[in-house]
Amino acid sequence: MDFIQENKKISAIENSEEIAFLSYTTKNEVLTIDHTEVSPQLEGQGIGQKLVAQIVEYARSENKKIDPQCPFANSVIEKTPEFQDVLENK
């Protein structure tokens, strides 16, 4: 599985097809995650968590914070202590 980041979206790609994505907006130094979607037949395999990990790494590399408005992304970040350093309110 590969990850591609473009147009304010991180896509999980397998066999040249997008199987999942996470979208976000940017304002100043904050990345607001607004949606995470995984193909129904692939749910529960950790792909969504990998997408959240990708945006956390991106935020760190760009010295930005994350505002996880998407309930799924918020849940992943809240349950993962090592991701919480990028939360906007922390």
Secondary structure, 3 states (H helix, E strand, C coil): CEEEEECCEEEEEECCEEEEEEEEEEECCEEEEEEEEECHHHCCCCHHHHHHHHHHHHHHHCCCEEEECCHHHHHHHHHCHHHHHHECCC
